[in-house]
Amino acid sequence: MVVLGTGAVLVRRSGAGPAPIDAALIVTVKRNDLKIEILENGRLEPREKVELKSKVAGQVAEVRVEEGAHVAKGELLLVLDPTDYLRDVARAEADVAQARHSIDYAKVTLERKKRGVESSVTAAVELDSADHELKSKNVGLKTAHVALSAAQDRLRYTKILSPIDGTVIQRGIEAGEVVTPGVQSTFDGKALLTVADLSTLLVKLDLNQIDVAKVRLGQKASLTLDALPGKTYEATVTKIAPASVRPPGKDLDVFPVEAELAAVDGLIKPGMTADVRVHLEEKPSVLALPIEAIVKEGAKSFATKVVLGPDGKQRTDKVEITLGARNDREVEVLTGISDGDRVLINPASASENETKL
């Protein structure tokens, strides 16, 4: 007869007694420190990243950097053809010069009118008109200066400088291409260049409302990456979203959380995904069982103890237990088992491990 349960499979043959218990499925209960953690997937990002756009339209004359280049703040990265903007500056300078000449002439005219009024050969209204003309010319000079300043700014914008010390992580433009000003600097909406400070990296993760309530600024976290097996990175929680957001395509709100890595190396890179454990607390010297050793029946929890019968053979004894804190691997047991007890693990069946389509 074959008896199937949530736990181990026992095969009973007529007259043969129960099959022996696999020693690999038995764990001995010991007191250990239980780490209470939140486990979530995260993505590595630079703390500071700038997507460079153009404030003016024009054809790219020169791109001075490649992806991966280290750049300093203020370094020239890209140059647009300045021909049209040089003409605008020259025209604006000519307008300023013209406005100054007009003011000089208006001043001379005003003085003549004043002498004419004093000698009673010029009407007072002509003096008022000359005074008004001079004031208008002064306003015209200020307007010409504003236009010149704007033209000089547009000329300056043809040279795109790095706003930070960092590394060029993306180049979206080539010499000869035409860019447009504003949010979409290229025809496909990409930034011209993206510069990031890779000396400090963050891991960003989204938590549900239950987990985020347990997280505090300054808590420690550790990261492991599939891309870098065997390596662990330490981080500190530096930002917890004050309100939830709903990611595109998702049905539930989440709370973005950031943790800053304590140190980086040349192996870890922005865009990599990581398993992030946020360490909430550590309970010292508690009895704990692997999750696989717990059987839930309604509101109650049970474990299967392995004991020796009167005949000296191993048998199982199902006992009710009371659970406490837990992480993704172990559960604290408050009552029902003791230090040194041996407990049977109930491994998941093959069907539970199959990918659900």
C-alpha positions as CSV (number, residue, x, y, z in Angstrom):
1,M,0.0,0.0,0.0
2,V,1.3,3.5,-0.9
3,V,0.3,6.3,1.5
4,L,0.8,9.9,0.1
5,G,0.8,13.0,2.4
6,T,2.1,16.5,2.4
7,G,5.3,15.2,3.9
8,A,7.4,12.1,3.3
9,V,6.1,9.2,1.4
10,L,5.9,6.0,3.3
11,V,5.7,2.7,1.4
12,R,4.2,-0.2,3.4
13,R,4.6,-3.7,2.1
14,S,2.4,-6.4,3.5
15,G,4.2,-7.8,6.5
16,A,7.3,-5.7,5.9
17,G,6.6,-2.8,8.3
18,P,7.2,0.9,7.5
19,A,10.0,1.9,5.2
20,P,13.0,3.4,7.0
21,I,13.1,7.2,7.3
22,D,15.6,8.9,5.0
23,A,18.3,10.5,7.3
24,A,18.7,13.3,4.8
25,L,15.2,14.5,5.7
26,I,15.9,14.8,9.4
27,V,17.1,17.9,11.1
28,T,18.2,18.3,14.7
29,V,16.7,21.3,16.5
30,K,19.4,23.7,17.8
31,R,19.4,27.2,19.2
32,N,20.6,29.7,16.6
33,D,20.3,33.4,15.9
34,L,17.3,34.1,13.7
35,K,17.7,37.0,11.2
36,I,14.4,38.6,10.3
37,E,14.7,40.0,6.8
38,I,12.7,41.2,3.8
39,L,13.8,39.6,0.6
40,E,13.0,41.4,-2.7
41,N,14.4,41.8,-6.2
42,G,16.2,45.1,-6.9
43,R,17.9,46.9,-9.7
44,L,21.3,48.7,-9.4
45,E,21.4,52.4,-10.5
46,P,23.9,55.2,-10.1
47,R,23.1,57.7,-7.4
48,E,23.6,60.6,-9.8
49,K,22.8,60.3,-13.5
50,V,22.2,63.1,-16.0
51,E,20.7,62.8,-19.4
52,L,22.1,65.6,-21.6
53,K,19.6,67.4,-23.9
54,S,20.2,70.3,-26.2
55,K,18.7,73.7,-25.6
56,V,19.0,74.7,-29.2
57,A,18.5,73.0,-32.6
58,G,21.3,72.2,-34.9
59,Q,23.6,69.8,-36.6
60,V,26.1,67.9,-34.5
61,A,29.6,69.0,-35.6
62,E,31.6,66.9,-33.2
63,V,31.1,64.3,-30.4
64,R,34.2,64.2,-28.3
65,V,33.5,61.2,-26.1
66,E,32.7,57.5,-26.4
67,E,30.7,55.3,-24.1
68,G,32.8,54.4,-21.1
69,A,34.8,57.6,-21.1
70,H,35.6,59.2,-17.8
71,V,34.7,63.0,-17.9
72,A,35.2,65.9,-15.5
73,K,32.6,68.5,-14.6
74,G,32.7,71.3,-17.2
75,E,34.5,69.2,-19.9
76,L,33.4,69.8,-23.5
77,L,31.5,66.7,-24.7
78,L,29.6,67.7,-27.8
79,V,29.6,70.6,-30.3
80,L,26.8,71.8,-32.6
81,D,27.5,73.7,-35.8
82,P,27.5,77.4,-34.5
83,T,27.3,79.1,-37.9
84,D,23.7,80.4,-37.6
85,Y,24.2,81.4,-34.0
86,L,27.3,83.4,-34.8
87,R,25.3,85.3,-37.3
88,D,22.6,86.0,-34.7
89,V,25.2,87.3,-32.3
90,A,26.7,89.6,-35.0
91,R,23.2,90.9,-35.9
92,A,22.4,91.5,-32.2
93,E,25.7,93.4,-31.7
94,A,24.9,95.6,-34.7
95,D,21.5,96.3,-33.3
96,V,23.1,97.4,-30.0
97,A,25.5,99.7,-31.8
98,Q,22.7,101.2,-33.8
99,A,20.7,101.8,-30.7
100,R,23.7,103.6,-29.1
101,H,24.1,105.9,-32.2
102,S,20.4,106.7,-32.0
103,I,20.7,107.7,-28.4
104,D,23.7,109.9,-29.2
105,Y,21.7,111.7,-31.9
106,A,18.6,112.0,-29.7
107,K,20.8,113.7,-27.0
108,V,22.1,116.2,-29.5
109,T,18.6,116.9,-30.7
110,L,17.3,117.4,-27.2
111,E,20.1,119.9,-26.4
112,R,19.2,121.9,-29.6
113,K,15.5,122.0,-28.6
114,K,16.4,123.2,-25.1
115,R,18.5,126.1,-26.6
116,G,15.7,126.9,-29.0
117,V,13.1,127.1,-26.2
118,E,15.5,129.3,-24.2
119,S,15.8,131.7,-27.1
120,S,12.1,131.5,-27.9
121,V,12.5,130.2,-31.4
122,T,11.3,126.6,-30.6
123,A,7.9,125.6,-29.2
124,A,7.9,123.8,-25.9
125,V,6.0,120.9,-27.5
126,E,9.1,120.2,-29.7
127,L,11.2,120.0,-26.5
128,D,8.8,117.5,-25.0
129,S,8.9,115.4,-28.2
130,A,12.7,115.3,-28.2
131,D,12.8,114.3,-24.6
132,H,10.3,111.5,-25.3
133,E,12.4,110.4,-28.3
134,L,15.5,110.1,-26.1
135,K,13.7,108.0,-23.5
136,S,12.4,105.7,-26.3
137,K,15.9,105.2,-27.6
138,N,17.2,104.3,-24.2
139,V,14.5,101.6,-24.0
140,G,15.5,100.4,-27.4
141,L,19.1,100.0,-26.3
142,K,18.0,97.9,-23.3
143,T,15.9,95.7,-25.6
144,A,18.9,95.3,-28.0
145,H,21.1,94.3,-25.0
146,V,18.5,91.6,-24.0
147,A,18.4,90.3,-27.6
148,L,22.3,90.2,-27.7
149,S,22.4,88.3,-24.4
150,A,19.9,85.8,-25.7
151,A,21.9,85.3,-28.9
152,Q,25.1,84.8,-26.9
153,D,23.3,82.2,-24.7
154,R,22.2,80.3,-27.8
155,L,25.7,80.4,-29.2
156,R,27.0,79.1,-25.8
157,Y,24.5,76.3,-25.9
158,T,26.1,74.9,-29.0
159,K,28.8,73.6,-26.7
160,I,27.5,70.9,-24.3
161,L,29.5,70.4,-21.2
162,S,29.5,67.7,-18.6
163,P,27.5,68.8,-15.5
164,I,29.2,66.3,-13.2
165,D,32.3,64.2,-12.8
166,G,31.4,60.8,-14.1
167,T,31.3,58.2,-16.8
168,V,29.5,58.3,-20.2
169,I,27.2,55.3,-20.0
170,Q,25.2,56.0,-23.1
171,R,25.8,57.9,-26.4
172,G,22.7,58.5,-28.5
173,I,24.1,60.8,-31.2
174,E,26.6,60.9,-34.0
175,A,28.4,63.7,-35.9
176,G,26.2,65.0,-38.7
177,E,22.9,64.2,-37.1
178,V,20.4,67.0,-36.4
179,V,19.1,67.5,-32.9
180,T,16.1,69.4,-31.6
181,P,15.8,71.3,-28.4
182,G,13.9,70.3,-25.3
183,V,12.9,66.9,-23.9
184,Q,13.4,65.0,-27.2
185,S,16.8,66.0,-28.3
186,T,17.0,63.3,-31.0
187,F,14.4,62.1,-33.4
188,D,13.8,58.9,-31.5
189,G,13.6,60.7,-28.2
190,K,16.9,59.5,-26.7
191,A,19.3,61.7,-24.8
192,L,22.3,62.9,-26.6
193,L,24.6,61.6,-23.9
194,T,24.1,60.1,-20.5
195,V,26.7,60.8,-17.8
196,A,26.6,58.9,-14.4
197,D,28.7,59.0,-11.3
198,L,29.5,55.3,-10.8
199,S,31.5,55.9,-7.6
200,T,28.3,55.5,-5.7
201,L,25.6,53.0,-6.6
202,L,22.1,52.5,-5.3
203,V,19.9,49.4,-5.4
204,K,16.2,50.3,-6.0
205,L,13.4,48.0,-4.9
206,D,9.6,48.1,-4.6
207,L,8.0,46.9,-1.4
208,N,4.4,46.2,-0.6
209,Q,2.6,48.1,2.1
210,I,3.2,45.3,4.7
211,D,6.9,45.1,4.2
212,V,7.5,48.9,3.9
213,A,6.0,49.5,7.3
214,K,8.9,47.4,8.8
215,V,11.7,49.3,7.1
216,R,13.5,52.3,8.6
217,L,16.2,54.6,7.3
218,G,19.7,53.4,8.2
219,Q,18.8,49.7,8.3
220,K,21.4,47.4,6.7
221,A,20.9,45.3,3.6
222,S,22.9,42.8,1.7
223,L,22.9,42.1,-2.1
224,T,23.7,39.0,-4.1
225,L,23.6,38.9,-7.9
226,D,23.1,36.0,-10.3
227,A,25.7,37.7,-12.5
228,L,28.4,37.6,-9.7
229,P,27.9,34.3,-7.9
230,G,29.7,34.0,-4.5
231,K,29.9,37.8,-4.0
232,T,27.9,39.8,-1.4
233,Y,27.6,43.6,-1.2
234,E,26.5,45.6,1.8
235,A,24.2,48.6,1.6
236,T,22.2,51.0,3.9
237,V,18.6,52.1,3.4
238,T,18.8,55.8,2.4
239,K,15.3,56.5,1.0
240,I,11.8,55.3,1.7
241,A,9.0,56.7,-0.5
242,P,6.5,58.7,1.5
243,A,3.6,57.6,-0.7
244,S,2.9,54.6,-3.0
245,V,3.1,54.6,-6.8
246,R,1.7,52.3,-9.4
247,P,4.2,51.0,-11.9
248,P,3.1,50.9,-15.5
249,G,1.3,47.7,-16.3
250,K,0.8,46.7,-12.6
251,D,-2.4,46.3,-10.7
252,L,-1.0,47.1,-7.2
253,D,0.7,50.1,-5.7
254,V,4.2,49.7,-4.3
255,F,6.6,51.8,-2.2
256,P,10.0,52.5,-3.8
257,V,12.9,52.1,-1.5
258,E,16.6,52.9,-2.1
259,A,19.7,51.5,-0.4
260,E,23.2,52.9,-1.0
261,L,26.1,50.4,-1.5
262,A,28.9,50.7,1.0
263,A,31.5,50.0,-1.7
264,V,31.6,49.3,-5.4
265,D,34.1,47.5,-7.6
266,G,34.6,47.2,-11.3
267,L,32.4,44.1,-11.5
268,I,29.1,45.5,-10.3
269,K,27.4,47.7,-12.9
270,P,24.2,49.8,-13.2
271,G,21.3,47.8,-14.7
272,M,22.2,44.6,-13.0
273,T,19.4,42.9,-10.9
274,A,20.0,41.7,-7.4
275,D,18.4,39.7,-4.6
276,V,18.2,42.2,-1.7
277,R,17.8,41.3,1.9
278,V,16.8,44.1,4.2
279,H,17.9,43.2,7.7
280,L,15.1,44.1,10.2
281,E,16.3,42.5,13.4
282,E,18.1,39.5,14.8
283,K,16.6,37.3,17.5
284,P,19.4,35.6,19.4
285,S,19.5,32.0,20.5
286,V,16.0,30.8,19.4
287,L,14.7,27.5,18.4
288,A,13.9,27.5,14.7
289,L,12.8,25.1,12.1
290,P,13.1,25.2,8.3
291,I,9.9,26.3,6.6
292,E,9.7,22.8,5.0
293,A,9.3,21.2,8.4
294,I,6.1,23.1,9.2
295,V,2.7,21.7,8.3
296,K,-0.3,24.0,8.4
297,E,-3.8,22.7,9.1
298,G,-6.2,25.5,9.3
299,A,-5.1,27.9,12.1
300,K,-2.8,25.3,13.7
301,S,0.8,24.4,12.9
302,F,2.4,21.0,13.3
303,A,5.9,19.4,13.0
304,T,6.8,15.7,12.7
305,K,9.2,14.6,15.4
306,V,11.4,11.5,14.8
307,V,11.6,9.4,17.9
308,L,12.7,5.9,18.9
309,G,10.0,3.4,19.7
310,P,10.1,0.7,22.4
311,D,11.6,-1.7,19.8
312,G,14.5,0.7,19.1
313,K,13.2,1.6,15.7
314,Q,12.5,5.2,14.5
315,R,9.0,6.3,14.3
316,T,7.2,9.7,13.7
317,D,5.2,11.7,16.2
318,K,3.1,14.6,14.9
319,V,3.1,17.5,17.5
320,E,1.4,20.8,17.5
321,I,3.7,23.8,17.7
322,T,3.5,27.6,18.3
323,L,5.3,29.8,15.8
324,G,7.0,33.1,16.3
325,A,9.1,35.3,14.0
326,R,10.2,34.1,10.6
327,N,12.2,34.9,7.5
328,D,12.1,33.3,4.1
329,R,13.9,30.2,5.3
330,E,13.2,29.5,8.9
331,V,10.5,30.0,11.5
332,E,10.9,30.5,15.3
333,V,9.2,27.8,17.3
334,L,7.9,28.9,20.7
335,T,6.4,25.7,22.0
336,G,6.0,22.1,21.0
337,I,9.7,21.1,20.4
338,S,12.9,21.3,22.4
339,D,16.6,21.7,21.8
340,G,18.0,18.4,20.5
341,D,14.7,17.1,19.0
342,R,14.9,15.6,15.6
343,V,12.3,16.8,13.1
344,L,11.3,15.5,9.7
345,I,11.4,17.8,6.7
346,N,8.6,17.7,4.2
347,P,10.1,18.4,0.8
348,A,8.0,20.0,-1.8
349,S,6.7,17.6,-4.4
350,A,7.9,17.8,-8.0
351,S,4.6,19.1,-9.1
352,E,5.0,22.1,-6.8
353,N,8.3,23.0,-8.4
354,E,7.0,22.8,-11.9
355,T,6.7,26.1,-13.8
356,K,3.0,27.1,-14.0
357,L,2.0,28.3,-17.5
